[in-house]
Amino acid sequence: MRQPSFFIPHGGGPCFFMDDPAGMWTRMEAFLCGFVAGLPERPKALLVVSGHWEEEAFTVQDGARPGLLYDYYGFPPHTYQLRWDAPGAPDVARRAAGLLADAGFATVRDAERGWDHGVFVPMKVAVPGADIPTAQLSLRKDLDPAAHIAAGRALAPLRDEGVLIVGSGMSFHNMRVRNGDATGPADIFDAALTAAVTDPDPEARARRLSAWSMLPHARFAHPREEHLIPLMVAAGAGGDDPAAHVFADHVIGWKVSGYRFG
C-alpha cells in the first residue's frame, strides 16, 4: 500500500518528556501519537528530514544503529538520558541516495552521525516501541525551496515501497517572539501557508511553496527557514496527491500546523 508523506511539528527541544502543567504541548503530542499509528498499513521504514541537519549536499544517514544527538541546551538532566533505539534503515538510505543522484543531485552518505532531536523526539512519541527502521536525510545548506521540492519528487518512489517520508520542523519558528507579540502575524502566515500547501493544483502548489518568502509575515515567521524547508521535501514527495491540513494549534502564541500528502 502506498504510504503518504507528512510534514509534522516536532515541538521545542524535548518538550514532550518534561512537566507541562499548562498542557501547552498536549494537542501536538496527541497528534504525534496518532499520525503513524493511524495509517492503514504500518510503514516498512521511515525516512525523516529534520530541520536540524544541514549539509552542502543532500546527505543520508546510512548507519545500522545510529546513536542520538542531544542537540538542545539548558533542559533538565533526564532529557539527556532519553533513548529511542530504533534500527537504522541503511537500505532505504542508499535507495534514497540513488534516487537523488538519478535526479541530478549530489549526494553523500554518512554512517556515523546520530539522529538529532528533530528525529528522535517526535518519533519517540509516534513510534514508542522504536520498532520501525529509520533513515535520516539532511537538508541542503542553501535551503533552496524549489530544490527541496524537486528532491522530494525524486524520493516519491519510496512511498510505493512502504516508506513513510516525514518532514520534521515547525511551520512557525521565530524564537524571538511569543504570546501576544506572535499570535496575529503567526495566524496570518499560517493561513497563507496552508492555502499554498492545500492548493489542489500540484504545479501551483509547488510554485506557491517555492515563493513562500513572499507570503505575508514570512520573515517574521521564519527569520531563517531551516524549520520550514522539510515541508518542501514532504510536499514534493506528495507528487500529484492532494494535501490535507491535519494539525493546528497555538503554542507560546505561535500558530503551528501539520500537513499530510496522499
N, C-alpha and C positions, 0 to 999 in steps of 0.2 A: 504494500500500500504506500502510495506517495506521501511523504511527510511534508508538512508546511514549513515555512520559515517564520521566525519570530524576532521582534525587537522587544527586549524586556528592560525595565528599570532594575538596576542592581543595588539601589539604596545607597546609604552612606557608610563606608567602612564596613565593620562587622555588625551593623545595626540590629540585625535580626537575632543576634545572640547576646544581647545586652538587655538590662532592665528598660522597660518602655512604659512607664506608668500612665502616660497620657495616650497611649495607643497610636502614636504617630505613624508607626510602620506596620500597623496591624493589617490594613487592607492590602498593602503591597505584598506582605508576607503571604497572605491568603491567596493572592493571585499567583505568586511564585510556587506555592504548594500545589496548585492545580493545573498549571499550564502544560506540564509533561504528563502528569497522571491522567489528565482528561483527554488525551489523544486516542483516536480509535485503535491505534496499534502502537505498542511500545517501540521506541526507536532502537535500531541496531547500534547506533552510536550518536554522539553529539559532536558537532563542530561549532565551537564558540569563538566569537570575535569580540574581544574586550576593548573597551576604551582605555585600558591601562597598559597596552603594549603597542609600541610604535617602532618600526624599523625602516631603513632606507628602501628595502624591497619587501614584498609580502613574504612572511616567514611562517612556517608551520612548526609546531612543537610535535616532534615525532618520537618522543621517548616512550618507553613501555610503562614506566611507573614514575610520572612526574611528581616532584615534591610541591610544596606550597610556598608562595611568596607572600609574606605578611606585610604587604606594601601599603600599610596605613600606620598612622602615628598618633600617639597620645591616648590610646584606648586602654581599657582595663587589662591586667596581665593575662586573664584567662582567654582573651581573644587571640592571643599569640600562641595558644595551645590547641586551637581548633584543628580538626582533622577532616579531610574528605579524600578518602583513599581509593577513588575510582581508578580502574586501569586506564592507561593511555590507549590511544587508537592509532598506532603508527601506520597501519594500512590505510586508514581514512586520511591521515595527514599526507601520506605520499600520493594518494589519489588526488587530493585537493591540490597539491603542488603541481601534479601533472596537468590537471585541468587548467590551472592558471598559466602554466607555461605554454600550453597549446593555444591559449588565447593571447599570447604575446607578452605576458607579464614575467619579469624577472622574479625568480623565487629562490628562497633559501630554506634549508631545513636546520632545525636546532633541537637536539635531543636532550640538552642539559637544563634549559630554563624550566622553572616551576610554573605552576598555574598561579596567576595573580588573583587578587580578591574580586576582580570583575568576573572571574570564572567560579572560584570555589565558594564564595559567599552565597550567590544566588543558587548555584547548583546544589549546595548542601541543603538548602530549603526545598528545592524542586525534586531532587533525587536523593533523599536522605540515606538510602541504602547504598549509595555510591556504587551502583551495580550496572551502570551504562558506560561503556568505554568512551573516552572523551579525548578529542584533539582540540588544540587551540591554534587560531590564526591571528597573526598580528595585523594591525593597521599599517598602511604605508605612510611614512612620516610626512609626506606632503599634504595629507588629508584632503586630497582632491575628491570631491563628492562624485563626480562623473566616473572617475577611475574606479572608485569603490563600488559603484553601481555595476559597472562593467565586470568587475571581479566577482560580484555576486552572481551575475548572469552566467559567468563561466563555471561557477560552482554548482549551479542548479541541478545538473545530473545526479549529484549526490542524494538529492531528495528522493529520486526513484530507486535508490539503493538502500533506503531505510535510514538515512542520516538526517537528523534534525539539525538545521542550521539556525544558530541563535546569535543575534547581535545583542551585546550586553553593554548598556551605557545608561544615560539619563537624557530624557527629552528636553529637560531644562537643567542647566548646570552653571550657575553663577554663584560661586562661594562667597561673594562679597555682599549679597543681598538676601534678605529673608523676611518672612511675615509680611506686614503691610507694604513694605517697600518693594516687594517682589510680585504680589498677587495680581495686580491689574495688568502689567505688561506680560507676566507669565501666562495669564489666561488668554490674552490676545494672540501671543505667539503660538500657544498650543492649538488654538482654533485654526490658525492659518496652516500650521504644520499638519494637523490632522486632515484638513481639506486637501492638501497636496498628497499625502500618503494614500488617501482613500479615493483619489481621482479614478474613475472607472476605466479611463483610457491609459493603458500601461506606458505608452510613449509619453503622454502628457505628464503622468506621474513622475517618470524619470527626469523630464525637463524641469519640472517644478522643484523636485528634490535637489537636482544639481544646482539650482539657483536658490537654495534655502536661505542664503545670506541676505536675499532681497525681501524676505518675509518681514512683517512688522515686528520690531523689537528683537530681531535675530541676534544682534551682537550683545544685546542686554541678556538674552537667554544663554548665549554661548560666547563669552569673550574669547575663548579658544574652543574649537569644535570637536575635540577628540572624543567626547562622550556622545556626540550625535552621529558621528560617521559610521559606527556599527549599524545604525539604521539603514544606511545606504547599501551595505552588503546584504542585509536581510531583504530589502526591497528588490534589489537586483536578482537575488536568488528566487524571489517570488515570481519572476517572469511575468506572464500574462494573467496570472491568477488574481482574483480580487483581494483587496486588503480590508481588514476589519480593525476597528478601534476597540481593543479588548480590555483595556485597563485605563482608568483615570482616577487620580486622587490629588489632594493637596498635601504636601509635606513641607514644613517650615515656610509656608507661603508659596511654594512652587507648585504649579500645575504640572503633573508628571503623567505621561501616557505610555501605553504599550500597544503594540500592533502585531497582527497575525496576517500572513500572506498565504493564501491557499487553504 
